[in-house]
Amino acid sequence: MKKKYIKILEKDIKKSFTIKRIILNLIFIITVFIYNDFFSNFINNYFTPKVFPNSFLVISIFILILFLSFIGISYKILKNKYNNSTNEINLIFLILFLVCYFSYWIPENKWTLVKFEFGGLNVFYVNLIIIILILTLFVIFIRYLDYLGENKEIESANNILLDDSPILIKADDKLDYQETVKNLTDILYNDNHKKSFTIGLVGPWGNGKSSVLKMVEKELEEKICMNNSPFIIFNFLPYLNHKENDIINEFFTCLSNELKPYSGKLSDLITEYSSTITDIYENKNILGFIESHVTDFKNSSANELYSLINDMLSDVNKKIIVFIDDLDRLNKDEILQVFKLIRNTADFRNTTFVVAMDKEYVLRSLKKSKKIFHSSFIDKFFQLEIYLPEIDKSKLKERFLLELNSSILNGGSPDFGYKIMEAIDNEGNLFNDYVKNIRDVKRLVNQVIYDFPSTGGEIDMKDFLNFTYFKLKFPNFIYILKQGIGDIIELDDQGKYNLKEKIDGNENNSESFSSDKIFKILSKQQSFNPKKYELYNEEFFNNCLLEDQTIDCENKYLLLKTLAFMFGIENTNNDVSSIKNENNLRILLEQKVPKNRLINNEFTTLINSELENIINIIDEFYKNNKLEQLLSRFNFFTASKNESEYKNSILALVYIFEKRRDFSIYEANIILQISVFAHKLNDEEEGLNIDLKQWSLENIFQNKTFNIETRVLLLGHLRNGALGSKFKVTLWRFKPLELNELILKLFQEYLEDSASLISNPNNYSLYHVYHTIKSGIKNEVTKKIIEFWSTSNLELLCAQITDLDSWPSSSFKIADVINEFFNSKINFIQFVKSHKDSNNSEIEEFLALYNLLQISEFKYTCMFKFEKSTLMLAKIEYLKQFKIGKDENQGLTQLVLETNSLNFIEGLHSQKDLERKYGIRIHEYNFSNNVVYYMFVYLKENLGNNPVLSFTQELYRSILPFTDWEKTAFVANNIDNGKNLIPQKNNNYYLKVISIEPRKKQ
């Protein structure tokens, strides 16, 4: 520890007492001496009693300013642990020098020190300044001692994530590189060479080369310190430079600084040598320069400098060791610069270079750029290569599991350790394809620690890890996958994503030999065949082989393999936790989990609860927007083989079915899922084979926890086969007659309840129930419905079956569904007329409308204005909110005329222009062999204030001359009273108004 302090102190002294600072201080002091009189006169004029009166107020202010200044500076230094800069300390010393010099060291000063009396003593102001300055220096010294005692090491024990720093001590060496460290340390310490010697530390990227260098450096420094050996050791990091030329300049700058304490002349020579070499390099081809040694330039000053440096290095007698790390971070030109450095320009005596690199990467970079053409090019630079072999996959897995089990994740879930181990050992896990070294392990651990909590532990661990590998290796493809869903993977009807396969099913066996060969080289799992997927094509590997880009080729293979093991048939996990699940994939792609995420514990609680709790839980799910997730979870919940869980799932779905309108859930989806679980309970392969008939009677159809409508509808779906025929559990072991009797019995109960429950004209549940249960028992059900309406609210029936037209809200028709019960709309009208409530004013309104519809043969809607029926008015207002755009009937008047004269109708037909102008529609109706004609006309507002009068008068003027009618006067007053508009004396012809809609208020 003492040596450590001395080392830091030496370093700080070197930084503080620079030549530049010493010279500047000397210049300042000499300037003060030369201009002594000037400064004395300045002080005498501005800082003596002539300016400042010796009063109590001045004394107090002066002392207060000094005191507060000292307190402020001390607080900043001690409380905030502020380390003063050398310039700040230098300034304090200069001020102290000035104060002391002009106060005490100049006997002939022209001014008198200002003083004040304190406790019987004469105290000079200047003494207070000196005291404050000395105390400030003392505080700075105390802080510096504290700084020396501080632990400069960064505490990393409680870090959440792993850093990628090289290890420094043996205890952290998990890969057992100590033998390599010892051997390399001994070589560096003991060997001496007349020229430079280069050692290559070779291994794959991330394999611990930097750690080996650091451990070697540490052991070497300990040996040197113990034996006081003459060594110069420094690290040269070429990747910190931005230009190729900077690499050489930076190296010689580092070397010059290291040699300066031992020989200033040698340090300057190296700087000069660096400039000369740079000039030579700029005028020569780099490869040619590498092939030649600097001594080959016989006539150059570089050769002279090189020889002189070598001689002076002999005098200095220091062994130089240079560690160069991360050569594989450089581009092709920068790599050549480093080779030039160690092979040529820095080939000094007793200098050893230790270079860490991924040799395969270096070779590929140089060959790809056509800088070299043979792998042996690199060999000439290294006299020794120490190879760090590829780390065994089992060790990488052990390290991965160790780090994760030591992380915060293992404290958050009791079975996390088991899940992660199970996932790593799963044959569908792609750990071996992606994780090659310790750096990969650390990156993977950090990514898992960061991403896993956002999944809530709901996604299958193996799928989660595969997606994490995929994201780290192919980050750009995450965006492509997100945007290209449907092109690469497709969603099936169960909400699962699958990797698209080729449509024709051909695997294209006509591939070239090179493609098949690369499969054998790259594929370690023969069961995986990429040819069957649509993403694969004939050029998938051939192109990269022809271009000799084996890395790209391998990545293409790995990309497709990963997609297959996530979304192809290779991923056999099809339960709710699978990445194929639409919601799970969305979470991983968006890296955001919804706040209302349905977690597995909530689902497990639901399917293991009693019915009462099931209802409460589902209601809570609805409040928290989790119902869609619950239904999705049910889609995947097929591997339980637990009788009670399947039964409770059915009960939960029955309740959701009952609340489907409130929950806004599509009925058919619930029915299908119920049938799936019913199949599981009845399936011998599942080992259950439960008596569904008895269980469903007790728990569903006779269970009054569920309302009568729910039970009747489910029986109807069962009778129709929707609850089981797809899965061979038709009728749940009920006999058809048993079901029919049970349905009719429950339907009768339903009708009895409906008499008091159904009061909304927009509630069509009765007709939905009818259509669901009518199969096989239509006559019986129809009879019960007619009986029901015979004694029930007739206004409600009429309001329900009177439909509005699609666009206007003032045109109506009778719904076709009424034919199901009464066989025809005319029969229905007769039913209404014969009903006990037919004389009510509300019913009379409906009958007036039905009369118009009947004479129009039910082919057209008719305009009508309801005034009495509150139910119909409520229905109209309710449906208006769904109407979009302008009411087509706005501004129109519907006029219906009646005549018994065929001659009049023929006369009308003869006036084609008039007929087309008003779009007159004529209906013929036969009443007991008496034929009557009805004319429907829709009049626009542009006919004036009274369009009916305008039209009927025009009709009178245009048609009457072409008929055999008596030419009598037109009686306008008969428009409103329904009498003959053209009274006849000698015949019984008539033309009268039977309806005007909307009728204007009187």
VEXZAKOL-61320 format. One record per residue (C-alpha): z, x, y negated. Coordinates in steps of 0.5 Angstrom, whole numbers, padded with zeros to 4 digits, always signed. Example, Ala and Ser with C-alpha at 12.3 -4.5 7.8 and 13.67 -1.06 7.14 Angstrom:
BEGIN
+0016+0025+0009;+0014+0027+0002;
***
This chain:
BEGIN
+0000+0000+0000;+0002+0006-0005;-0005+0009-0003;-0008+0002-0005;-0005+0002-0012;-0007+0009-0013;-0014+0007-0012;-0014+0001-0016;-0011+0005-0022;-0016+0011-0021;-0021+0006-0022;-0018+0003-0028;-0017+0009-0031;-0024+0011-0030;-0027+0005-0033;-0022+0005-0039;-0023+0013-0041;-0031+0013-0042;-0034+0018-0046;-0037+0013-0051;-0030+0010-0052;-0027+0017-0053;-0032+0019-0058;-0032+0012-0062;-0024+0013-0063;-0025+0020-0065;-0030+0018-0070;-0025+0012-0073;-0019+0017-0073;-0023+0022-0077;-0026+0017-0082;-0019+0015-0083;-0017+0022-0085;-0023+0023-0089;-0022+0017-0093;-0014+0017-0093;-0014+0016-0101;-0019+0010-0101;-0014+0007-0095;-0008+0009-0099;-0010+0006-0106;-0012-0001-0102;-0006-0002-0099;-0002+0000-0105;-0006-0005-0109;-0006-0011-0104;+0000-0010-0100;+0006-0008-0104;+0011-0011-0108;+0006-0012-0114;+0003-0017-0110;+0008-0020-0105;+0015-0022-0108;+0021-0020-0104;+0023-0027-0104;+0027-0031-0098;+0021-0035-0097;+0016-0029-0096;+0021-0026-0092;+0021-0032-0087;+0014-0034-0087;+0012-0026-0085;+0017-0026-0080;+0015-0033-0077;+0008-0031-0077;+0010-0025-0073;+0014-0028-0068;+0009-0034-0067;+0004-0029-0066;+0008-0025-0061;+0010-0031-0057;+0003-0034-0057;+0000-0027-0054;+0005-0026-0049;+0005-0034-0047;-0003-0033-0046;-0002-0026-0042;+0004-0028-0037;+0003-0035-0036;-0004-0035-0035;-0004-0029-0032;-0009-0026-0037;-0012-0019-0036;-0013-0016-0043;-0020-0012-0044;-0020-0005-0045;-0023-0006-0052;-0017-0011-0054;-0012-0005-0051;-0015+0000-0055;-0015-0004-0062;-0008-0005-0061;-0007+0002-0060;-0011+0004-0067;-0007-0001-0071;-0001+0002-0069;-0004+0009-0070;-0006+0006-0077;+0001+0003-0079;+0005+0009-0077;+0000+0014-0080;+0000+0010-0087;+0008+0009-0087;+0011+0015-0084;+0006+0021-0083;+0003+0021-0090;+0009+0025-0095;+0005+0024-0101;+0003+0016-0100;+0003+0013-0107;+0006+0006-0105;+0013+0004-0103;+0015+0000-0097;+0017-0007-0098;+0024-0008-0095;+0029-0013-0094;+0037-0013-0093;+0039-0016-0086;+0046-0016-0084;+0047-0010-0089;+0041-0006-0086;+0035-0005-0090;+0029-0007-0086;+0022-0005-0088;+0017-0010-0086;+0012-0005-0083;+0018-0004-0078;+0017-0011-0076;+0010-0010-0075;+0011-0004-0071;+0016-0007-0066;+0011-0013-0065;+0006-0008-0063;+0010-0004-0058;+0013-0011-0055;+0006-0013-0054;+0004-0007-0051;+0010-0007-0046;+0008-0014-0044;+0001-0012-0043;+0004-0007-0038;+0008-0012-0035;+0002-0016-0033;-0001-0010-0031;+0004-0008-0026;+0004-0016-0023;-0003-0015-0023;-0003-0009-0018;+0002-0013-0014;-0002-0019-0013;-0006-0020-0006;-0013-0020-0008;-0015-0022-0001;-0018-0030-0001;-0013-0034+0003;-0018-0037+0008;-0013-0040+0013;-0013-0047+0011;-0021-0047+0009;-0024-0054+0011;-0031-0050+0012;-0033-0043+0015;-0036-0038+0011;-0041-0033+0013;-0037-0027+0011;-0037-0021+0016;-0031-0019+0020;-0027-0013+0018;-0022-0012+0023;-0022-0012+0030;-0017-0018+0031;-0023-0022+0029;-0028-0019+0033;-0030-0025+0038;-0036-0022+0041;-0033-0015+0043;-0037-0010+0039;-0031-0005+0039;-0035+0000+0044;-0041-0001+0039;-0037+0000+0033;-0033+0006+0036;-0039+0010+0038;-0043+0009+0032;-0037+0011+0028;-0036+0017+0032;-0043+0019+0031;-0043+0018+0023;-0036+0022+0023;-0038+0028+0027;-0046+0029+0026;-0049+0034+0021;-0056+0034+0020;-0061+0039+0016;-0065+0033+0013;-0063+0025+0013;-0062+0022+0020;-0063+0014+0020;-0060+0009+0025;-0062+0002+0026;-0058-0003+0028;-0062-0008+0031;-0061-0015+0033;-0063-0022+0032;-0062-0026+0026;-0054-0028+0025;-0052-0024+0031;-0046-0020+0028;-0050-0014+0025;-0046-0014+0018;-0040-0015+0021;-0041-0009+0026;-0043-0005+0019;-0037-0007+0016;-0032-0005+0022;-0036+0002+0022;-0035+0003+0015;-0027+0001+0015;-0026+0005+0021;-0030+0011+0018;-0026+0010+0011;-0019+0011+0015;-0021+0017+0019;-0024+0020+0012;-0017+0018+0009;-0013+0021+0015;-0017+0028+0015;-0019+0028+0008;-0026+0029+0010;-0031+0031+0005;-0035+0024+0005;-0039+0020+0000;-0040+0013+0003;-0044+0007-0001;-0047+0000+0001;-0054-0001-0002;-0057-0008-0002;-0064-0008-0003;-0065-0015-0003;-0061-0016-0010;-0067-0013-0014;-0073-0017-0016;-0078-0012-0016;-0081-0007-0011;-0080-0001-0016;-0073-0003-0017;-0071-0002-0010;-0072+0006-0011;-0069+0006-0018;-0063+0002-0016;-0062+0007-0010;-0062+0013-0014;-0058+0010-0019;-0052+0009-0014;-0053+0016-0011;-0052+0019-0018;-0046+0015-0020;-0043+0017-0013;-0044+0024-0014;-0042+0024-0022;-0035+0026-0020;-0037+0032-0016;-0043+0035-0020;-0045+0032-0027;-0051+0036-0026;-0053+0034-0020;-0052+0027-0022;-0057+0028-0028;-0062+0031-0023;-0062+0025-0018;-0064+0021-0024;-0069+0025-0027;-0072+0025-0019;-0072+0018-0019;-0076+0017-0025;-0081+0022-0023;-0082+0019-0016;-0083+0012-0019;-0089+0015-0023;-0092+0018-0017;-0091+0012-0013;-0095+0008-0018;-0101+0012-0018;-0101+0012-0010;-0102+0008-0004;-0095+0006-0001;-0098+0007+0006;-0101+0014+0004;-0094+0016+0001;-0090+0014+0007;-0094+0018+0011;-0093+0024+0007;-0087+0027+0005;-0085+0029-0002;-0085+0036-0001;-0093+0035+0001;-0094+0035-0007;-0093+0042-0008;-0095+0042-0015;-0091+0037-0017;-0084+0037-0021;-0082+0032-0015;-0082+0038-0010;-0078+0042-0015;-0073+0037-0016;-0072+0035-0009;-0071+0043-0007;-0066+0044-0012;-0062+0037-0011;-0062+0039-0003;-0059+0046-0006;-0054+0043-0010;-0052+0038-0004;-0050+0044+0000;-0046+0047-0006;-0042+0040-0007;-0042+0040+0001;-0041+0032+0002;-0044+0028+0008;-0047+0022+0005;-0047+0016+0009;-0051+0010+0006;-0051+0003+0009;-0057-0002+0008;-0056-0009+0011;-0060-0015+0011;-0067-0012+0011;-0069-0018+0014;-0068-0022+0008;-0074-0018+0004;-0081-0019+0004;-0087-0015+0007;-0087-0010+0000;-0080-0009-0001;-0079-0007+0007;-0084-0002+0006;-0080+0000+0000;-0074+0001+0004;-0078+0005+0009;-0081+0010+0004;-0074+0011+0001;-0071+0013+0008;-0077+0016+0011;-0079+0020+0004;-0076+0020-0002;-0069+0020+0000;-0070+0025+0006;-0064+0030+0003;-0060+0034+0008;-0054+0031+0011;-0055+0024+0009;-0055+0019+0014;-0058+0012+0013;-0055+0006+0018;-0060+0000+0017;-0059-0007+0020;-0065-0011+0021;-0068-0016+0026;-0074-0012+0028;-0078-0018+0031;-0078-0021+0024;-0080-0014+0020;-0085-0013+0025;-0088-0020+0024;-0088-0020+0017;-0091-0013+0016;-0097-0015+0022;-0098-0022+0019;-0099-0019+0012;-0104-0014+0015;-0099-0008+0012;-0099-0005+0019;-0103-0006+0026;-0098-0003+0031;-0091-0004+0033;-0090+0003+0034;-0090+0004+0026;-0083+0002+0025;-0081+0007+0031;-0082+0013+0027;-0077+0012+0021;-0071+0011+0026;-0068+0017+0030;-0063+0012+0034;-0063+0005+0035;-0057+0001+0037;-0059-0006+0040;-0054-0012+0039;-0057-0016+0045;-0058-0024+0044;-0051-0027+0045;-0050-0031+0051;-0050-0039+0050;-0044-0040+0054;-0040-0036+0049;-0044-0039+0043;-0041-0046+0046;-0034-0043+0047;-0034-0041+0039;-0037-0048+0037;-0032-0052+0041;-0026-0047+0039;-0028-0048+0031;-0029-0055+0032;-0022-0056+0036;-0019-0052+0030;-0022-0056+0025;-0019-0062+0021;-0023-0067+0025;-0019-0066+0031;-0013-0068+0028;-0017-0075+0026;-0018-0077+0033;-0014-0077+0039;-0020-0076+0044;-0025-0072+0039;-0024-0065+0043;-0026-0069+0049;-0032-0072+0046;-0035-0066+0043;-0034-0062+0050;-0037-0068+0054;-0043-0068+0049;-0044-0061+0049;-0045-0061+0057;-0049-0067+0057;-0056-0065+0059;-0059-0069+0053;-0056-0064+0048;-0061-0059+0045;-0055-0054+0043;-0059-0049+0047;-0065-0050+0044;-0063-0049+0037;-0056-0045+0037;-0058-0038+0037;-0053-0034+0034;-0046-0034+0031;-0049-0036+0024;-0052-0042+0027;-0045-0044+0030;-0042-0043+0023;-0047-0047+0020;-0047-0053+0025;-0039-0053+0025;-0039-0054+0017;-0045-0059+0018;-0041-0063+0023;-0034-0062+0019;-0038-0065+0013;-0042-0071+0016;-0038-0073+0022;-0033-0077+0018;-0038-0081+0015;-0040-0084+0022;-0033-0086+0023;-0034-0084+0030;-0038-0090+0032;-0045-0086+0033;-0046-0082+0040;-0043-0075+0039;-0049-0072+0043;-0054-0076+0039;-0050-0074+0033;-0051-0067+0035;-0058-0067+0036;-0059-0071+0029;-0055-0065+0026;-0059-0060+0029;-0066-0063+0027;-0063-0064+0020;-0062-0057+0019;-0068-0054+0022;-0073-0059+0019;-0070-0062+0013;-0077-0064+0010;-0078-0068+0016;-0072-0072+0015;-0076-0075+0009;-0082-0076+0013;-0078-0080+0018;-0075-0084+0013;-0081-0086+0010;-0086-0086+0016;-0081-0091+0021;-0087-0095+0024;-0092-0089+0024;-0087-0084+0029;-0082-0089+0031;-0082-0097+0032;-0077-0102+0032;-0077-0106+0038;-0074-0114+0039;-0067-0111+0041;-0066-0107+0034;-0068-0100+0037;-0072-0095+0035;-0077-0092+0040;-0082-0086+0039;-0089-0089+0040;-0092-0087+0046;-0100-0087+0047;-0103-0094+0048;-0108-0092+0054;-0102-0088+0057;-0107-0082+0059;-0103-0076+0058;-0110-0072+0057;-0110-0067+0063;-0116-0064+0060;-0112-0059+0056;-0114-0052+0055;-0111-0047+0059;-0107-0044+0053;-0104-0050+0052;-0101-0051+0059;-0099-0044+0059;-0095-0045+0052;-0091-0051+0055;-0089-0047+0061;-0086-0041+0057;-0083-0046+0052;-0081-0052+0056;-0074-0050+0060;-0073-0058+0062;-0079-0059+0066;-0078-0067+0066;-0080-0067+0058;-0087-0068+0058;-0089-0069+0050;-0097-0071+0052;-0095-0078+0053;-0092-0079+0046;-0097-0081+0040;-0095-0075+0036;-0098-0070+0041;-0105-0069+0040;-0110-0064+0043;-0109-0059+0037;-0102-0059+0037;-0101-0052+0040;-0108-0049+0041;-0108-0048+0033;-0102-0044+0032;-0104-0040+0039;-0111-0038+0036;-0107-0036+0029;-0102-0032+0033;-0097-0036+0029;-0092-0037+0035;-0086-0039+0031;-0090-0045+0028;-0092-0046+0035;-0085-0046+0038;-0082-0050+0032;-0088-0056+0033;-0086-0056+0040;-0078-0057+0038;-0080-0062+0033;-0083-0066+0038;-0078-0065+0044;-0072-0067+0039;-0075-0073+0037;-0076-0075+0044;-0069-0073+0046;-0067-0078+0040;-0072-0084+0041;-0076-0083+0047;-0074-0085+0054;-0071-0078+0055;-0065-0081+0051;-0062-0085+0056;-0056-0088+0052;-0058-0095+0050;-0051-0097+0048;-0049-0099+0041;-0047-0092+0039;-0054-0090+0040;-0058-0087+0035;-0064-0091+0037;-0059-0097+0034;-0063-0099+0027;-0056-0099+0023;-0054-0092+0026;-0060-0089+0025;-0060-0092+0018;-0053-0089+0017;-0055-0082+0019;-0062-0082+0015;-0058-0084+0008;-0052-0080+0010;-0048-0086+0007;-0044-0091+0011;-0043-0098+0009;-0036-0100+0006;-0036-0106+0011;-0038-0102+0017;-0036-0105+0023;-0032-0100+0027;-0031-0100+0035;-0024-0101+0035;-0025-0108+0031;-0030-0110+0036;-0026-0108+0042;-0020-0112+0039;-0025-0118+0038;-0027-0118+0045;-0020-0117+0048;-0017-0123+0044;-0015-0130+0045;-0019-0135+0043;-0015-0137+0037;-0015-0130+0035;-0022-0129+0036;-0024-0135+0031;-0019-0131+0026;-0022-0124+0027;-0029-0127+0026;-0028-0131+0020;-0025-0124+0017;-0031-0121+0019;-0035-0126+0015;-0031-0125+0009;-0032-0117+0009;-0040-0118+0011;-0039-0115+0018;-0043-0121+0022;-0050-0118+0022;-0046-0112+0025;-0043-0116+0030;-0049-0119+0033;-0052-0112+0033;-0046-0110+0037;-0047-0115+0042;-0054-0114+0043;-0052-0107+0046;-0046-0109+0049;-0049-0110+0056;-0045-0104+0060;-0038-0107+0060;-0038-0110+0067;-0031-0113+0065;-0030-0120+0066;-0025-0122+0061;-0030-0118+0055;-0036-0122+0057;-0032-0129+0057;-0029-0127+0050;-0036-0125+0048;-0039-0132+0050;-0033-0135+0046;-0034-0131+0040;-0041-0133+0040;-0040-0140+0041;-0036-0140+0035;-0041-0137+0031;-0046-0142+0033;-0041-0147+0031;-0041-0144+0024;-0048-0142+0024;-0050-0146+0018;-0044-0143+0014;-0045-0136+0016;-0053-0137+0015;-0055-0134+0022;-0061-0136+0026;-0059-0141+0032;-0064-0138+0037;-0061-0131+0036;-0054-0133+0038;-0057-0138+0044;-0061-0132+0047;-0054-0127+0047;-0050-0132+0050;-0055-0133+0056;-0055-0125+0057;-0047-0125+0058;-0048-0131+0062;-0053-0127+0066;-0048-0121+0067;-0042-0126+0069;-0047-0129+0074;-0050-0122+0077;-0048-0120+0083;-0050-0113+0081;-0045-0113+0076;-0040-0114+0081;-0038-0121+0078;-0041-0127+0080;-0037-0132+0076;-0037-0139+0077;-0040-0141+0070;-0040-0148+0071;-0032-0149+0072;-0031-0144+0067;-0035-0147+0062;-0033-0154+0063;-0026-0152+0061;-0027-0147+0056;-0033-0149+0052;-0036-0156+0054;-0029-0160+0054;-0025-0155+0050;-0024-0159+0043;-0023-0153+0039;-0030-0153+0038;-0033-0159+0035;-0037-0164+0039;-0043-0163+0036;-0043-0155+0038;-0041-0158+0045;-0047-0163+0045;-0052-0158+0043;-0050-0152+0048;-0051-0157+0053;-0058-0159+0051;-0060-0152+0051;-0057-0151+0057;-0061-0157+0060;-0067-0154+0057;-0066-0147+0060;-0065-0144+0054;-0058-0141+0056;-0060-0138+0062;-0067-0139+0065;-0070-0132+0063;-0064-0129+0067;-0064-0133+0073;-0058-0137+0071;-0061-0144+0070;-0056-0149+0069;-0050-0145+0070;-0049-0148+0077;-0049-0155+0074;-0054-0160+0077;-0059-0164+0073;-0056-0171+0074;-0049-0168+0072;-0051-0165+0066;-0055-0171+0064;-0049-0175+0065;-0044-0170+0061;-0049-0170+0055;-0050-0177+0054;-0042-0178+0055;-0041-0173+0049;-0047-0175+0045;-0044-0182+0045;-0037-0179+0042;-0041-0175+0037;-0044-0181+0035;-0038-0185+0034;-0035-0179+0030;-0042-0178+0026;-0040-0185+0023;-0035-0183+0019;-0037-0175+0018;-0044-0176+0016;-0045-0178+0009;-0050-0173+0006;-0057-0176+0006;-0059-0168+0007;-0055-0167+0013;-0060-0168+0019;-0056-0165+0024;-0056-0172+0028;-0064-0171+0029;-0063-0164+0031;-0058-0166+0036;-0063-0171+0039;-0069-0166+0039;-0064-0161+0043;-0062-0166+0048;-0067-0171+0049;-0071-0168+0055;-0071-0172+0061;-0066-0177+0058;-0070-0179+0052;-0070-0187+0053;-0062-0187+0054;-0061-0182+0047;-0066-0186+0043;-0063-0193+0045;-0056-0190+0043;-0059-0188+0036;-0062-0195+0035;-0055-0198+0037;-0051-0193+0032;-0056-0195+0026;-0055-0202+0027;-0048-0202+0026;-0048-0196+0021;-0050-0195+0014;-0057-0197+0013;-0058-0194+0006;-0056-0187+0009;-0061-0188+0014;-0067-0190+0009;-0065-0184+0005;-0065-0179+0010;-0072-0181+0013;-0075-0182+0006;-0078-0176+0004;-0081-0173-0002;-0088-0170-0003;-0089-0163-0003;-0090-0162-0010;-0088-0168-0014;-0081-0171-0014;-0083-0178-0015;-0087-0179-0010;-0085-0181-0003;-0086-0182+0004;-0083-0184+0011;-0081-0178+0015;-0085-0178+0022;-0079-0177+0026;-0078-0184+0025;-0083-0186+0030;-0079-0182+0036;-0074-0188+0035;-0078-0194+0033;-0085-0192+0036;-0088-0194+0029;-0086-0194+0022;-0088-0202+0022;-0083-0203+0027;-0078-0199+0023;-0079-0203+0017;-0078-0209+0021;-0071-0206+0023;-0069-0205+0016;-0071-0212+0014;-0067-0215+0020;-0061-0211+0019;-0055-0214+0016;-0055-0210+0010;-0062-0211+0008;-0060-0216+0002;-0057-0210-0001;-0060-0208-0008;-0060-0201-0005;-0064-0203+0001;-0069-0208-0003;-0071-0201-0007;-0073-0198+0000;-0076-0204+0002;-0080-0204-0004;-0083-0197-0003;-0084-0198+0004;-0088-0204+0002;-0093-0200-0002;-0093-0195+0004;-0095-0200+0009;-0101-0203+0004;-0103-0196+0004;-0103-0195+0011;-0098-0190+0011;-0103-0185+0009;-0101-0183+0002;-0095-0182-0001;-0093-0187-0007;-0090-0186-0013;-0083-0190-0014;-0077-0190-0019;-0070-0191-0015;-0065-0194-0019;-0060-0197-0015;-0059-0192-0009;-0054-0187-0011;-0055-0183-0004;-0063-0183-0005;-0062-0181-0012;-0057-0175-0010;-0062-0173-0005;-0068-0173-0010;-0063-0168-0015;-0061-0164-0009;-0069-0163-0007;-0071-0162-0014;-0068-0155-0015;-0072-0152-0009;-0079-0155-0013;-0083-0149-0017;-0087-0151-0022;-0089-0157-0026;-0088-0164-0023;-0096-0166-0021;-0094-0173-0023;-0091-0172-0030;-0095-0176-0035;-0098-0181-0029;-0097-0188-0028;-0099-0191-0021;-0102-0198-0022;-0103-0202-0016;-0107-0208-0016;-0108-0214-0011;-0114-0219-0010;-0117-0223-0005;-0124-0223-0008;-0129-0218-0004;-0134-0220-0009;-0130-0216-0014;-0129-0210-0010;-0137-0210-0009;-0137-0210-0016;-0133-0205-0017;-0136-0201-0012;-0143-0202-0016;-0140-0198-0022;-0139-0191-0019;-0138-0188-0026;-0132-0192-0027;-0129-0191-0019;-0130-0184-0020;-0127-0184-0027;-0120-0187-0025;-0120-0184-0017;-0119-0192-0015;-0117-0192-0008;-0118-0199-0004;-0114-0201+0002;-0116-0207+0006;-0110-0211+0009;-0111-0217+0014;-0105-0222+0013;-0106-0228+0018;-0113-0228+0018;-0113-0228+0010;-0116-0221+0008;-0113-0218+0002;-0115-0212-0002;-0111-0207-0006;-0113-0202-0011;-0109-0196-0013;-0110-0192-0019;-0107-0186-0023;-0107-0187-0030;-0106-0181-0035;-0103-0181-0042;-0109-0180-0046;-0111-0188-0045;-0106-0189-0050;-0099-0192-0051;-0100-0197-0046;-0105-0194-0040;-0104-0200-0036;-0107-0205-0041;-0113-0200-0043;-0115-0200-0036;-0114-0207-0034;-0118-0209-0040;-0124-0204-0038;-0124-0206-0031;-0125-0214-0034;-0130-0212-0038;-0134-0207-0033;-0133-0211-0027;-0133-0219-0029;-0141-0219-0031;-0143-0217-0024;-0138-0222-0020;-0139-0229-0019;-0132-0230-0022;-0132-0235-0028;-0132-0232-0034;-0125-0234-0037;-0121-0230-0042;-0117-0224-0040;-0109-0225-0040;-0105-0219-0042;-0098-0222-0041;-0099-0223-0034;-0099-0216-0033;-0092-0216-0033;-0090-0222-0029;-0095-0221-0023;-0099-0227-0025;-0107-0228-0025;-0110-0223-0030;-0117-0227-0030;-0115-0234-0029;-0120-0239-0025;-0121-0246-0025;-0126-0248-0020;-0124-0242-0015;-0118-0239-0012;-0120-0232-0014;-0114-0227-0017;-0113-0220-0019;-0106-0219-0021;-0101-0213-0022;-0096-0212-0016;-0093-0205-0018;-0093-0200-0024;-0089-0194-0023;-0086-0191-0027;-0084-0198-0030;-0082-0197-0037;-0076-0199-0040;-0076-0206-0043;
***
